[in-house]
Amino acid sequence: MTNMPDDNPLDKPVKTGVLIANLGTPDATDYWSMRRYLNQFLSDKRVIDYPRWKWQPILQAIILTVRPSKSGAAYRSIWNTEKDESPLLTVTRAQSEKIAAIMAQEFGDDVIVDFCMRYGNPSTKSVIEKMKAQGVDRIVFFPLYPQYSAPTTATANDEVFRTLMDMNWQPYIRTVPAYYDRPDYIKALAASVRTAYAKLNKKPDLLVTSYHGVPVRYVTEGDPYYYQCRKTTQLLQKELGWDDSQIKTTFQSQFGPEQWVQPYTVEEVACLAKAGKTNIAVIAPAFSSDCVETLEEINDEIKDSFMAAGGESFTYIPCLNDSDAHIDVLANILKNELSGWV
């Protein structure tokens, strides 16, 4: 054959990739940056599954006119001004770097670790293309959601496979399953609760485990998220050695007119305060990294609801983020998923 490259790509060293993924982040907090981000997020059929002809006029004409300014204000209140980025981006990068250090110690330079976002930047497509250019021919893709749900884990996986559809030479892909019931994950959660409680002068009356909500319809159509969240709380309670009076499962971040799984965190904390439980702590086990839903929603809307109803002391327990215990959990999962490849 003529006009063919002299270099045989099969002669180049083969690498294995580890790609961790989180939900996403706007590039900035101004109106147009927020609008681009929210448009991508809220146009995802996994997130809002209404018919396009019905949903898009509402989204484009109403929601994306008003919501970017409100969401921008929320992001500005938690923005990492030193790095000019969202906390989610800061934490996910740190997680990636720490996992990379463990993988390098374990496997040398045979494994390349990177991170991407389902919405915003760095995009899934751009990072997979970068990995391919680095000689990666197989990728372990790890959506950082302890509990599986279609609007989170499934859409992250969808984006990977959409990227592969445009590639002539596709890398092999393994996707990592949910880890909501892993003993080391539960132990890490419990340790974070004990550490937070040890810093308080008085033990809270109750620990609220607040998970991101989903519409009830999603659960009835087969999404396991609600049940996995409840299982995480049950296992956390058992690990802590507590009874039912010391811990409660709730759900936050409702959106739209449908009924979502209950109890709603913002309403439940007010009920707790009125019932005399005026000293509570809140933890968010569905989030692997602190973000606008934890740093702003829990510490603003949910806290305000509790205090306005008579609450006296409100403690937010941070996500596991890039703590050593969390990184060990993620690294152990990845070592298992890399089995047979490296």
Helices and strands as residue ranges (DSSP letters): G 9-11, E 15-25, H 31-42, H 52-58, I 59-63, H 64-78, H 87-107, G 108-110, E 111-120, H 124-133, E 136-143, I 150-154, H 155-165, E 172-175, H 183-198, E 206-212, H 216-220, H 225-240, G 244-246, E 247-252, H 265-274, E 279-283, I 292-302, H 303-308, E 313-317, H 324-337
